[in-house]
Amino acid sequence: MLSAPAAARRDLHLRSLSADLVVVGGGLAGTCAAITAARAGSKVILVQDRPVLGGNASSEVRLWILGATSHMGNNNRWAREGGLVDELLVENTFRNPEGNPWFVDTLLLEKAVAEPNLTLLLNTAVHEVEKGPGDRIAAVRGFCAQNSTAYELRAPLFCDASGDGIVGFLAGAAFRMGAESAAEFGEKFAPTKDYGELLGHSLYFYSKDTGRPVRFTPPAFALRDITKIPRYRSFGTRNFGCRLWWLEYGGRLDTVHDTEAIKWELWQVVYGVWDYIKNSGKFPDAANLTLEWVGSIPGKRESRRFEGDTWLIQQDIVEQRAHADAVAFGGWSIDLHPADGVFSEKPGCNQWHAKGVYQIPYRCLYSRNIPNLFLAGRLISASHVAFGSSRVMGTCATVGEAVGQAADYCRRHGLLPRDAGAPERIATLQTELLRIGHHIPGLVLRDPADLAARAEISASSELALAALAPDGPVIPLGARRALMLPVAAGTGLDLTVFTHAAAAGELRVELRQSSRADNHTPDVTLETLTVRVEPGADVPCRLAFQHTFADARYAFVCFFGDASICLRGSEQRLTGVLALCHEANHAVAESAVQTPPADIGVDTFEFWTPQRRPGGHNLAFRLAQPLNAFRAANVANGIARPTAQPNAWVADFADPAPALTLRWPEPQTIGRIELGFDTDFDHPMESVLWGHPEREMPFCVRRFRLRDAAGNILAEVADNHRTRQTIGLPAPVATTSLRLELEAPAPHVPAALFEIRCYH
């Protein structure tokens, strides 16, 4: 028994901890920063004020993780974020294709606690900062109500990934709230006072069918007059509560200090909406529905943004400006919302896309006046307009990974965050990021430690793409279709497709390319053919284009017809080749053509996007000259996804035993092999709600083995579903060759590999 005598006062139980890096905030950005730094070798403390990790991605809020892929609704092909966030999304899709939010929680917790260098403090709110010499942060203090313990956390480096920026705020870091004027950065999309300067919060809910009638008595605080919501007529039983993202409020308030008031207003709205659905008499199909879950904390969009050494601005996104210190990327639309949210007469969002992805500079990821403070997540140094794009969780996560690797780089070299961005150092940091699967558009991995870069590389076969078999469905041209094919410099396209038509007609076909070789917006028309379509099934239709391509890039063969003309599809799929459709994806666009006002600094262009599987068949075709874009040498070219070319070795469809061989003139001592597989970087892999038709991506090699020069099996995997496989050998081997034997994922999908790297 414990018997404590009376006392004048008592102090909280105190734990003092120290580390190389303290990360405050356990959303996607902070979690990725902490895990990345821990994996790199830093001792890390991750402090999260909630009981789970993930922030807006967690079961407490239940928003899907998304970034540059934008639900496949823009022209950013193969744009899913790489590295750790890719690892998380691929694993979640494998375990949880149904999108259960509780399983997202468990995955994030599993990944964090698996790291021996990472100390996780949940339910711990930071409330105080101790400063040291030179305006540096010396320690942060927090309190966990669950164990009634105070924490004092010391480190040479800190990362604020807390969303509202509690560490930066208390430390005196320069920050902003609200929108900059159009004049400050020359941003033509800067909002007016009428539109509002802040994005609000949202609160989500789930409903379910119980199979029997359910009554609903609303709480007294529920909104009674549904007509206060201008778009109330759009409510119904078919809308999942988490898809009602526009139940948003708070943009006219202080989105930090008024959060509790905002939450209560959103509760009123949610229960008022449900009262309307259940009790208005307009929705008889709601009789058996009940509320299964209502969020207890709102999902925040915007509050403080902290000042770095530079600003990410609208022009960086729209013009896709290059930055020498690029360490991450984005690609979500510039997505601003009216400050009045759910009570606004305006549309719930105002989204404008760029023609491709954009780089995020390292100088945005640390405080300009607190020397040892990194910034990650939605609070990085971005203007209000640019924040409209960079705020989404996939982008926040890849920024967090960049910060985590940068923090470890600083630890190893005794640097402060600003120092790591010096011109003589940034290339090393970029190389380290690319090594761990991070993707930075425009950068190529040139790794002096990679033994594969010195090897002679050969393969059992290399796909010379001459045709895709006409064995798929008949595809009507009511929606315009396109083939997306990789072409080399100095080549052209002479191809035959297979038409279906009940009567003779005409088909217009345009050969297009993007205005940038590394973009996938077909905004430049090179040549137009009008061909006669003869009646019948699978009638060959030759398209002999005269244009010769000046550089390696993707060509777009765009078909314009009507529903009376169809093209034959193919069941064959392969890495780096897609069929597209010119139609609006209403998750992110109102029209198949982006047509912004003339004065907001955004481009007009068409959307040509793939259809989601199980749809999205390729078009069948036959080429006069095969495309040789799938050579074995691609696995060492330093790019591990399709960009301007497929950047993959793809075996021939008919190869019964695909294999890749690396040879060296002298024995090499190898202890670790890195492999990069195709988990379909075009698939957004939204973490919750959307659902996915497969657990394993159709292009991903599942079975492979690795042999040395003597034929000894060094490693064998029978159940791969991951993008990256690290093969750490029990003991280094000396060999003059490595042979990687792969099994094709399916008869209609050839084996493919993006990269192989070998290290001592």
Secondary structure as GFF3:
##gff-version 3
##sequence-region A 1 760
A	DSSP	beta_strand	13	18	.	.	.	ID=ss1
A	DSSP	beta_strand	21	24	.	.	.	ID=ss2
A	DSSP	alpha_helix	28	40	.	.	.	ID=ss3
A	DSSP	beta_strand	44	47	.	.	.	ID=ss4
A	DSSP	three_ten_helix	55	57	.	.	.	ID=ss5
A	DSSP	three_ten_helix	70	72	.	.	.	ID=ss6
A	DSSP	alpha_helix	83	95	.	.	.	ID=ss7
A	DSSP	alpha_helix	101	113	.	.	.	ID=ss8
A	DSSP	beta_strand	118	121	.	.	.	ID=ss9
A	DSSP	beta_strand	124	131	.	.	.	ID=ss10
A	DSSP	three_ten_helix	133	135	.	.	.	ID=ss11
A	DSSP	beta_strand	137	144	.	.	.	ID=ss12
A	DSSP	beta_strand	149	154	.	.	.	ID=ss13
A	DSSP	beta_strand	157	160	.	.	.	ID=ss14
A	DSSP	alpha_helix	166	171	.	.	.	ID=ss15
A	DSSP	beta_strand	175	176	.	.	.	ID=ss16
A	DSSP	alpha_helix	182	185	.	.	.	ID=ss17
A	DSSP	beta_strand	201	202	.	.	.	ID=ss18
A	DSSP	beta_strand	205	209	.	.	.	ID=ss19
A	DSSP	three_ten_helix	226	228	.	.	.	ID=ss20
A	DSSP	three_ten_helix	232	234	.	.	.	ID=ss21
A	DSSP	three_ten_helix	241	243	.	.	.	ID=ss22
A	DSSP	beta_strand	248	249	.	.	.	ID=ss23
A	DSSP	alpha_helix	259	279	.	.	.	ID=ss24
A	DSSP	three_ten_helix	284	286	.	.	.	ID=ss25
A	DSSP	beta_strand	289	294	.	.	.	ID=ss26
A	DSSP	beta_strand	305	306	.	.	.	ID=ss27
A	DSSP	alpha_helix	314	318	.	.	.	ID=ss28
A	DSSP	beta_strand	326	330	.	.	.	ID=ss29
A	DSSP	beta_strand	334	336	.	.	.	ID=ss30
A	DSSP	three_ten_helix	341	343	.	.	.	ID=ss31
A	DSSP	beta_strand	350	352	.	.	.	ID=ss32
A	DSSP	beta_strand	358	361	.	.	.	ID=ss33
A	DSSP	three_ten_helix	362	364	.	.	.	ID=ss34
A	DSSP	beta_strand	373	375	.	.	.	ID=ss35
A	DSSP	three_ten_helix	377	379	.	.	.	ID=ss36
A	DSSP	alpha_helix	384	390	.	.	.	ID=ss37
A	DSSP	alpha_helix	393	413	.	.	.	ID=ss38
A	DSSP	alpha_helix	417	420	.	.	.	ID=ss39
A	DSSP	alpha_helix	423	435	.	.	.	ID=ss40
A	DSSP	three_ten_helix	451	454	.	.	.	ID=ss41
A	DSSP	beta_strand	456	459	.	.	.	ID=ss42
A	DSSP	beta_strand	465	468	.	.	.	ID=ss43
A	DSSP	beta_strand	474	476	.	.	.	ID=ss44
A	DSSP	beta_strand	480	487	.	.	.	ID=ss45
A	DSSP	beta_strand	494	501	.	.	.	ID=ss46
A	DSSP	beta_strand	505	513	.	.	.	ID=ss47
A	DSSP	beta_strand	524	533	.	.	.	ID=ss48
A	DSSP	beta_strand	536	544	.	.	.	ID=ss49
A	DSSP	beta_strand	553	560	.	.	.	ID=ss50
A	DSSP	beta_strand	565	570	.	.	.	ID=ss51
A	DSSP	beta_strand	578	582	.	.	.	ID=ss52
A	DSSP	beta_strand	593	594	.	.	.	ID=ss53
A	DSSP	beta_strand	605	606	.	.	.	ID=ss54
A	DSSP	beta_strand	618	619	.	.	.	ID=ss55
A	DSSP	beta_strand	621	627	.	.	.	ID=ss56
A	DSSP	three_ten_helix	632	636	.	.	.	ID=ss57
A	DSSP	beta_strand	649	650	.	.	.	ID=ss58
A	DSSP	beta_strand	659	676	.	.	.	ID=ss59
A	DSSP	beta_strand	704	708	.	.	.	ID=ss60
A	DSSP	beta_strand	713	717	.	.	.	ID=ss61
A	DSSP	beta_strand	724	742	.	.	.	ID=ss62
A	DSSP	beta_strand	752	753	.	.	.	ID=ss63
A	DSSP	beta_strand	755	759	.	.	.	ID=ss64
###
